[in-house]
Amino acid sequence: MDYDTYGSSAVELAIDLANAERDEGPGWAAAFLRAHDEWFDAGTPLDLAPADAEHAAATADLVRAVAVAGSQEEVIARLNDLLALASPQPYATDHDGELHLHYARADAPVLEQLTTTVAMGLSQVVVQHGWQRIGTCSAEGCDDVYVDTSRNASRRYCSNTCASRSTVAAYRARRKA
């Protein structure tokens, strides 16, 4: 699957957000933002109030809801819920040497930038490549979200690790029987 670099990175940001560990309380969101600081202009404050962390969690939940949806109608409804949180103000830039669009203005608050980038990146992949390209891992004990970039849309696992673990488990089960 071929899609633009910024859009593909934006959907990877969405996937990372959906798969973020949130066990550490409201601090998870600031930790996530710091780990993905390349998305924000230098000087953008990355600390969030607890209410903002809840908003980031709601955004992550909506990304996951798109991934687990079982029909196009369900994907459209959940994707529209996510897009309703976004405040897109696209602009063209060549800050990294390549002309591309950014979805949120550079001076927007960090949560607005995150939500808008995630919503727009995910929606671009779904609209351009189909809702079946977003899914959750089929491995036992894993429910991570992934984007399927394979040619034939056949991906079932979030990583090679999960695919290998499932293959080995199936092999051992066959041998045992």
C-alpha positions as CSV (number, residue, x, y, z in Angstrom):
1,M,0.0,0.0,0.0
2,D,1.3,3.4,-0.9
3,Y,0.3,6.5,0.9
4,D,1.9,9.8,1.6
5,T,4.7,10.1,4.2
6,Y,3.0,12.6,6.4
7,G,-0.4,10.8,6.3
8,S,1.3,7.5,7.0
9,S,3.1,9.0,9.9
10,A,-0.1,10.5,11.2
11,V,-1.9,7.2,11.1
12,E,1.0,5.6,12.9
13,L,0.6,8.3,15.6
14,A,-3.0,7.3,15.8
15,I,-2.1,3.7,16.2
16,D,0.5,4.5,18.9
17,L,-2.1,6.6,20.7
18,A,-4.7,3.7,20.6
19,N,-2.0,1.3,21.9
20,A,-0.6,3.6,24.6
21,E,-0.4,2.2,28.1
22,R,-2.7,4.3,30.4
23,D,-2.0,2.5,33.7
24,E,0.0,5.3,35.2
25,G,-2.9,7.7,35.6
26,P,-3.2,11.1,33.9
27,G,0.6,11.2,33.5
28,W,0.4,8.7,30.6
29,A,-0.7,11.4,28.2
30,A,2.2,13.8,28.9
31,A,4.6,10.8,28.6
32,F,3.0,9.9,25.3
33,L,3.4,13.5,24.0
34,R,7.1,13.6,25.1
35,A,7.7,10.3,23.3
36,H,6.2,11.8,20.2
37,D,7.5,15.3,20.5
38,E,8.7,15.4,16.9
39,W,5.0,16.1,16.0
40,F,5.0,19.4,17.8
41,D,6.9,22.7,17.3
42,A,9.8,23.4,19.6
43,G,8.4,25.3,22.6
44,T,5.0,23.7,22.5
45,P,4.1,22.8,26.1
46,L,3.6,19.1,26.4
47,D,2.2,18.9,29.9
48,L,-1.6,18.4,30.2
49,A,-4.1,19.0,32.9
50,P,-6.0,15.9,34.1
51,A,-9.1,16.9,32.0
52,D,-6.9,17.1,28.9
53,A,-5.5,13.6,29.7
54,E,-9.1,12.4,29.8
55,H,-9.7,14.1,26.4
56,A,-6.6,12.3,25.0
57,A,-7.9,9.0,26.3
58,A,-11.2,9.6,24.6
59,T,-9.4,10.2,21.4
60,A,-7.4,7.0,21.8
61,D,-10.7,5.1,22.6
62,L,-12.2,6.5,19.3
63,V,-9.2,5.3,17.3
64,R,-9.7,1.9,18.8
65,A,-13.4,2.0,18.2
66,V,-12.7,2.5,14.5
67,A,-10.3,-0.4,14.5
68,V,-12.8,-2.8,16.1
69,A,-15.8,-1.7,14.0
70,G,-17.4,-4.6,12.0
71,S,-19.0,-2.7,9.2
72,Q,-18.4,0.3,7.0
73,E,-21.4,2.1,8.6
74,E,-20.0,1.5,12.0
75,V,-16.6,2.8,10.9
76,I,-18.1,5.9,9.4
77,A,-20.1,6.7,12.6
78,R,-17.0,6.2,14.8
79,L,-14.7,8.1,12.4
80,N,-17.1,11.0,12.3
81,D,-17.2,11.0,16.1
82,L,-13.4,11.3,16.0
83,L,-13.4,14.0,13.3
84,A,-15.9,16.0,15.4
85,L,-13.1,16.4,18.0
86,A,-10.7,17.8,15.4
87,S,-10.1,21.4,14.5
88,P,-8.3,21.1,11.1
89,Q,-6.6,24.2,9.8
90,P,-4.3,22.6,7.1
91,Y,-1.3,24.4,5.8
92,A,1.5,23.6,3.4
93,T,5.1,23.5,4.6
94,D,8.5,22.3,3.5
95,H,10.2,22.4,6.9
96,D,11.8,19.0,6.4
97,G,12.7,19.6,2.7
98,E,9.6,18.0,1.3
99,L,6.4,19.9,0.5
100,H,3.5,18.4,2.5
101,L,0.4,19.4,4.5
102,H,0.1,19.7,8.2
103,Y,-3.4,19.2,9.6
104,A,-3.3,21.6,12.6
105,R,-1.8,25.0,12.9
106,A,1.6,25.1,14.6
107,D,0.5,27.5,17.4
108,A,-2.5,25.3,18.4
109,P,-2.5,23.8,21.9
110,V,-0.8,20.4,21.9
111,L,-4.0,18.5,22.6
112,E,-5.6,20.1,19.5
113,Q,-2.6,19.3,17.4
114,L,-2.7,15.7,18.6
115,T,-6.4,15.1,18.1
116,T,-6.5,16.8,14.7
117,T,-3.5,15.0,13.4
118,V,-4.7,11.6,14.6
119,A,-8.3,12.2,13.3
120,M,-7.1,13.4,9.9
121,G,-4.4,10.8,9.4
122,L,-6.8,7.9,10.3
123,S,-9.6,9.3,8.2
124,Q,-7.3,9.6,5.2
125,V,-6.2,6.0,5.3
126,V,-9.8,4.7,5.8
127,V,-11.2,6.9,3.0
128,Q,-8.4,6.3,0.5
129,H,-7.6,2.6,1.3
130,G,-10.7,1.1,2.9
131,W,-11.9,0.6,6.5
132,Q,-10.6,-3.0,6.5
133,R,-7.0,-1.6,6.6
134,I,-7.4,-0.8,10.3
135,G,-7.7,-3.7,12.7
136,T,-6.8,-5.3,16.0
137,C,-4.3,-8.1,16.5
138,S,-5.6,-11.7,16.2
139,A,-3.0,-13.1,18.6
140,E,-4.3,-14.5,21.8
141,G,-3.8,-12.1,24.6
142,C,-3.1,-9.1,22.4
143,D,-5.6,-6.5,21.3
144,D,-3.2,-3.9,19.8
145,V,-4.5,-1.8,16.9
146,Y,-2.6,-1.9,13.6
147,V,-2.8,-0.5,10.1
148,D,-2.5,-3.0,7.3
149,T,0.1,-1.9,4.7
150,S,0.3,-5.3,2.9
151,R,-0.5,-5.4,-0.8
152,N,-3.4,-7.8,-0.4
153,A,-4.9,-6.5,2.8
154,S,-4.2,-9.8,4.6
155,R,-2.5,-8.6,7.8
156,R,-3.9,-10.2,11.0
157,Y,-1.3,-9.4,13.6
158,C,0.1,-6.2,15.1
159,S,3.7,-7.3,14.8
160,N,5.9,-10.1,13.6
161,T,6.3,-11.1,17.2
162,C,2.6,-11.8,17.6
163,A,2.4,-13.6,14.2
164,S,5.4,-15.8,15.2
165,R,4.0,-16.6,18.6
166,S,0.6,-17.6,17.1
167,T,2.3,-19.7,14.5
168,V,4.4,-21.6,17.1
169,A,1.3,-22.0,19.3
170,A,-0.7,-23.5,16.5
171,Y,2.2,-25.8,15.5
172,R,2.6,-27.1,19.1
173,A,-1.2,-27.6,19.4
174,R,-1.2,-29.7,16.2
175,R,1.8,-31.7,17.4
176,K,0.2,-32.3,20.7
177,A,-3.0,-33.6,19.1
